[in-house]
Amino acid sequence: MESEQAILAFAALAQATRLDVFRLLMEHEPGGLPAGDIARHLAVPHNTMSTHLAILSRAGLIEAERHSRSIIYRARLDAVRDLTGFLVKDCCGGHPEICTPLIADLSPCCTPKKTAVREAARHE
């Protein structure tokens, strides 16, 4: 990831509603959520939500896929990986053992939840 792309991603996340949207989509991986559900969950008007979703999409942090009459939004996990990698790329001056606690702290966040599995099945 280049600095310009990282800056674009961080700028998109530097607004409270967009950060909430992104975190909500991360929580609902791998199934994603329809735009209307995101707007209702965060109590944001639909037209305002559309703007936030467009900004996150242009920053490469989310993607949209049409399913029937709904557009399902998902977090782009590859973008999260790239952004995290960008932040820690030069970490610890070539001593990876120093970064081990950081990596260990990231691992538990990816434990599957029953709700995520049910959500994915619902969208299939």
C-alpha positions, -999 to +999 in steps of 0.1 A: +000+000+000+013+034-009+011+064+015-015+082-006-039+052-004-033+049+034-040+086+038-073+083+018-083+053+040-075+071+072-093+102+061-124+082+053-123+066+088-116+100+105-153+108+107-175+092+135-203+079+113-180+064+087-159+047+114-192+033+129-202+020+095-169+004+089-169-013+123-204-025+118-195-040+085-165-057+100-188-071+127-210-085+100-184-102+079-186-123+058-223-116+050-223-079+049-254-057+053-279-039+030-275-001+030-309+003+045-300-019+075-268+001+081-287+034+080-314+021+104-289+005+128-269+037+130-300+060+129-287+079+099-309+092+071-306+071+039-292+099+017-266+108+043-257+071+046-252+069+008-226+097+010-207+079+038-208+046+019-195+063-013-166+078+006-157+045+022-160+028-011-137+054-029-112+048-001-112+011-010-124+001+025-158-014+015-174-030-015-209-033-027-227-061-045-262-061-058-285-089-046-319-087-061-332-052-051-307-047-023-271-036-024-251-055+002-220-037+016-191-056+030-158-045+045-128-053+023-107-075+046-078-073+021-078-035+025-078-039+063-048-062+060-030-038+037-036-009+060-025-027+091+005-040+072+013-004+061+013+007+097+036-020+110+057-027+080+088-012+095+079-020+131+106-029+156+136-023+134+139-059+121+131-075+154+098-093+148+097-108+183+090-073+196+058-071+175+046-105+186+023-091+213+007-068+187+000-097+164-013-118+193-037-090+202-052-090+167-058-128+165-087-131+190-107-106+171-112-130+143-129-158+164-161-168+146-193-158+162-226-177+159-243-146+147-218-140+119-224-175+107-261-171+108-259-137+090-238-153+062-263-181+058-292-156+056-276-137+027-269-169+006 
